[in-house]
């Protein structure tokens, strides 16, 4: 399911317009991204948690030349599904 399909599904379930649903979904994703950028954890009880993990610097290999390269440390978002989501998928 892509974003347009999600908007359509939410609109059909709620009776709201697609425009209102798109704005709501955009606001939710923006709020989650802003919270993660500031280092906060976002928890949606039953659905899951979004956190930021630190990935260590490491050595990699350039696939074109085969030479070693240094990959810098960085922060990456991580999603951990909640109990209800795990049960729904299983």
C-alpha angles and dihedrals in degrees: 000000000000129000095270091051091048091052090050093049094048091047092052093048096046103033091232123132119269089242092056091046092049091050091049093049091047090051093050094049091045092051091049091049092048092050092049091047089056091050098255126138117235116210124187103187111236093008105062149265132275116209139165118242127195114231114205124234112263144171119260138174128248104233093209099051102018089229124139118256132186114240110204125229115263144168119253131186118245131193122206114191119230127234096263093050092049091051093047092053094044 
